[in-house]
Amino acid sequence: GSLLPLALKGRLRHGRHFTFMSALNDTAVTLVSTSVNGSIADENHPFAAHGPWLQVLLTDDFIEEMIVDTEELVHPDEIMCPKTYSWPERRLMITILPDEV
């Protein structure tokens, strides 16, 4: 869970992207900021897939909102997992599972 705040603050807030790769197969989810060139996700299609690779476009205001909403993940030992964060107006939900899962 502590990777999400790092990705948001250290990569996406600075106009970059961050990819979560599956350890089990070739599935990947990339969070993409609006300034990333070559992304298949865009403002008209914020969720875009190419085979097993999903890109999710996060606007600057949404990145800031997510940073605030997930602040508790900076101290992952203090939260009860699974923990779900939901942004229905953005059609996005993220669930943090315990490390042993």
Phi and psi in degrees as GROMACS dihedral restraints (atoms count N, CA, C in turn):
[ dihedral_restraints ]
;  ai    aj    ak    al  type     phi  dphi    fc
    3     4     5     6     1   -73.2    20    10
    4     5     6     7     1   -13.2    20    10
    6     7     8     9     1   -70.2    20    10
    7     8     9    10     1   -33.0    20    10
    9    10    11    12     1   -61.1    20    10
   10    11    12    13     1   -50.3    20    10
   12    13    14    15     1   -61.8    20    10
   13    14    15    16     1   -35.9    20    10
   15    16    17    18     1   -64.0    20    10
   16    17    18    19     1   -42.3    20    10
   18    19    20    21     1   -63.7    20    10
   19    20    21    22     1   -43.9    20    10
   21    22    23    24     1   -65.9    20    10
   22    23    24    25     1   -47.6    20    10
   24    25    26    27     1   -79.7    20    10
   25    26    27    28     1   -39.3    20    10
   27    28    29    30     1   -91.0    20    10
   28    29    30    31     1   -20.9    20    10
   30    31    32    33     1  -120.1    20    10
   31    32    33    34     1   -62.2    20    10
   33    34    35    36     1   -66.3    20    10
   34    35    36    37     1   -39.8    20    10
   36    37    38    39     1   -61.1    20    10
   37    38    39    40     1   -23.6    20    10
   39    40    41    42     1  -102.7    20    10
   40    41    42    43     1    20.4    20    10
   42    43    44    45     1    81.5    20    10
   43    44    45    46     1    19.5    20    10
   45    46    47    48     1  -112.2    20    10
   46    47    48    49     1  -168.2    20    10
   48    49    50    51     1  -125.9    20    10
   49    50    51    52     1   168.0    20    10
   51    52    53    54     1  -145.0    20    10
   52    53    54    55     1   133.2    20    10
   54    55    56    57     1  -114.1    20    10
   55    56    57    58     1   129.5    20    10
   57    58    59    60     1   -97.5    20    10
   58    59    60    61     1   120.3    20    10
   60    61    62    63     1  -104.5    20    10
   61    62    63    64     1   141.5    20    10
   63    64    65    66     1   -75.6    20    10
   64    65    66    67     1   138.6    20    10
   66    67    68    69     1   -82.9    20    10
   67    68    69    70     1   -12.0    20    10
   69    70    71    72     1   -98.5    20    10
   70    71    72    73     1   -28.1    20    10
   72    73    74    75     1  -153.6    20    10
   73    74    75    76     1  -164.6    20    10
   75    76    77    78     1   -93.5    20    10
   76    77    78    79     1    21.3    20    10
   78    79    80    81     1   -77.0    20    10
   79    80    81    82     1   140.4    20    10
   81    82    83    84     1  -144.3    20    10
   82    83    84    85     1   147.6    20    10
   84    85    86    87     1  -125.9    20    10
   85    86    87    88     1   122.5    20    10
   87    88    89    90     1  -111.8    20    10
   88    89    90    91     1   124.4    20    10
   90    91    92    93     1   -87.6    20    10
   91    92    93    94     1   127.8    20    10
   93    94    95    96     1  -123.8    20    10
   94    95    96    97     1   132.5    20    10
   96    97    98    99     1   -84.0    20    10
   97    98    99   100     1   164.8    20    10
   99   100   101   102     1   -67.7    20    10
  100   101   102   103     1   -18.2    20    10
  102   103   104   105     1   -92.6    20    10
  103   104   105   106     1     3.2    20    10
  105   106   107   108     1   -77.0    20    10
  106   107   108   109     1   124.4    20    10
  108   109   110   111     1   -82.7    20    10
  109   110   111   112     1   145.5    20    10
  111   112   113   114     1    83.6    20    10
  112   113   114   115     1     6.7    20    10
  114   115   116   117     1   -72.1    20    10
  115   116   117   118     1   145.4    20    10
  117   118   119   120     1   -85.0    20    10
  118   119   120   121     1   -17.1    20    10
  120   121   122   123     1   -86.8    20    10
  121   122   123   124     1   141.6    20    10
  123   124   125   126     1  -142.7    20    10
  124   125   126   127     1  -179.7    20    10
  126   127   128   129     1   -64.0    20    10
  127   128   129   130     1   -27.9    20    10
  129   130   131   132     1   -80.2    20    10
  130   131   132   133     1   -24.1    20    10
  132   133   134   135     1  -135.6    20    10
  133   134   135   136     1    77.0    20    10
  135   136   137   138     1   -68.3    20    10
  136   137   138   139     1   -16.0    20    10
  138   139   140   141     1  -117.5    20    10
  139   140   141   142     1   118.1    20    10
  141   142   143   144     1  -137.9    20    10
  142   143   144   145     1   134.4    20    10
  144   145   146   147     1  -118.9    20    10
  145   146   147   148     1   145.7    20    10
  147   148   149   150     1  -134.2    20    10
  148   149   150   151     1   101.6    20    10
  150   151   152   153     1    61.4    20    10
  151   152   153   154     1  -130.7    20    10
  153   154   155   156     1   -85.8    20    10
  154   155   156   157     1    12.3    20    10
  156   157   158   159     1  -110.5    20    10
  157   158   159   160     1   119.1    20    10
  159   160   161   162     1  -106.1    20    10
  160   161   162   163     1   132.7    20    10
  162   163   164   165     1  -111.2    20    10
  163   164   165   166     1   137.2    20    10
  165   166   167   168     1  -122.6    20    10
  166   167   168   169     1   116.9    20    10
  168   169   170   171     1   -82.0    20    10
  169   170   171   172     1   127.8    20    10
  171   172   173   174     1  -117.6    20    10
  172   173   174   175     1   119.9    20    10
  174   175   176   177     1   -73.1    20    10
  175   176   177   178     1   162.5    20    10
  177   178   179   180     1   -57.8    20    10
  178   179   180   181     1   -42.8    20    10
  180   181   182   183     1   -67.4    20    10
  181   182   183   184     1   -34.3    20    10
  183   184   185   186     1   -71.4    20    10
  184   185   186   187     1   -36.6    20    10
  186   187   188   189     1   -58.8    20    10
  187   188   189   190     1   -46.1    20    10
  189   190   191   192     1   -63.9    20    10
  190   191   192   193     1   -39.7    20    10
  192   193   194   195     1   -63.1    20    10
  193   194   195   196     1   -43.1    20    10
  195   196   197   198     1   -65.6    20    10
  196   197   198   199     1   -37.9    20    10
  198   199   200   201     1   -59.8    20    10
  199   200   201   202     1   -45.3    20    10
  201   202   203   204     1   -64.9    20    10
  202   203   204   205     1   -46.9    20    10
  204   205   206   207     1   -67.3    20    10
  205   206   207   208     1   -28.7    20    10
  207   208   209   210     1  -105.3    20    10
  208   209   210   211     1    14.7    20    10
  210   211   212   213     1   -53.7    20    10
  211   212   213   214     1   -35.0    20    10
  213   214   215   216     1   -63.1    20    10
  214   215   216   217     1   -18.9    20    10
  216   217   218   219     1   -71.7    20    10
  217   218   219   220     1   -11.2    20    10
  219   220   221   222     1   -62.5    20    10
  220   221   222   223     1   -26.9    20    10
  222   223   224   225     1  -120.1    20    10
  223   224   225   226     1    73.0    20    10
  225   226   227   228     1   -62.8    20    10
  226   227   228   229     1   -23.2    20    10
  228   229   230   231     1   -69.5    20    10
  229   230   231   232     1   -14.9    20    10
  231   232   233   234     1   -96.5    20    10
  232   233   234   235     1     0.8    20    10
  234   235   236   237     1  -110.2    20    10
  235   236   237   238     1   154.1    20    10
  237   238   239   240     1   -92.8    20    10
  238   239   240   241     1   125.7    20    10
  240   241   242   243     1  -105.7    20    10
  241   242   243   244     1   148.3    20    10
  243   244   245   246     1   -73.2    20    10
  244   245   246   247     1   148.2    20    10
  246   247   248   249     1  -127.8    20    10
  247   248   249   250     1   125.8    20    10
  249   250   251   252     1  -112.1    20    10
  250   251   252   253     1   133.4    20    10
  252   253   254   255     1  -110.8    20    10
  253   254   255   256     1   133.8    20    10
  255   256   257   258     1  -131.6    20    10
  256   257   258   259     1   134.0    20    10
  258   259   260   261     1  -128.3    20    10
  259   260   261   262     1    78.3    20    10
  261   262   263   264     1   -59.2    20    10
  262   263   264   265     1   -34.0    20    10
  264   265   266   267     1   -67.1    20    10
  265   266   267   268     1   -18.5    20    10
  267   268   269   270     1  -104.3    20    10
  268   269   270   271     1    -0.7    20    10
  270   271   272   273     1    58.0    20    10
  271   272   273   274     1    41.3    20    10
  273   274   275   276     1  -132.5    20    10
  274   275   276   277     1   137.0    20    10
  276   277   278   279     1  -139.4    20    10
  277   278   279   280     1   133.3    20    10
  279   280   281   282     1  -126.2    20    10
  280   281   282   283     1   128.8    20    10
  282   283   284   285     1  -112.7    20    10
  283   284   285   286     1   128.5    20    10
  285   286   287   288     1   -96.1    20    10
  286   287   288   289     1   123.9    20    10
  288   289   290   291     1  -102.6    20    10
  289   290   291   292     1   157.3    20    10
  291   292   293   294     1   -64.1    20    10
  292   293   294   295     1   152.5    20    10
  294   295   296   297     1   -57.8    20    10
  295   296   297   298     1   -31.9    20    10
  297   298   299   300     1   -75.6    20    10
  298   299   300   301     1    -7.2    20    10
